[in-house]
């Protein structure tokens, strides 16, 4: 199993498992007390689906459009190619 780290970003605490392109992320619920975040709970949070769903392709840009679920609710974004 890859290491699981607790990190704090602009929008609050989150979990990160792994490094590089293979890393996974999961938000830590704001209402969760620090003593409730055990290793089994962290594994469960990371195992939940990311909420990402492919919607199609933008006819103007040709980029893939996806729906995601973030800390502040659902949003839609385009998948930009890496440079």
URTA-V360382 format. One record per backbone hydrogen bond with DSSP energy under -0.5 kcal/mol. CO is the residue of the C=O (numbers start at 1). NH is the residue of the N-H. If there is no record, write none. Layout:
co=[CO & CO]
nh=[NH & NH]
//
This chain:
co=[3 & 5 & 5 & 7 & 9 & 12 & 13 & 14 & 15 & 16 & 17 & 19 & 20 & 24 & 26 & 27 & 29 & 33 & 33 & 34 & 36 & 38 & 39 & 40 & 41 & 42 & 43 & 44 & 50 & 53 & 56 & 58 & 63 & 64 & 65 & 65 & 66 & 67 & 68 & 68 & 70 & 73 & 75 & 77 & 78 & 79]
nh=[18 & 7 & 16 & 14 & 12 & 9 & 28 & 7 & 26 & 5 & 24 & 22 & 23 & 17 & 15 & 29 & 32 & 36 & 37 & 37 & 38 & 42 & 43 & 44 & 45 & 46 & 47 & 48 & 69 & 67 & 65 & 62 & 58 & 79 & 55 & 56 & 77 & 53 & 70 & 75 & 73 & 70 & 68 & 66 & 80 & 64]
//
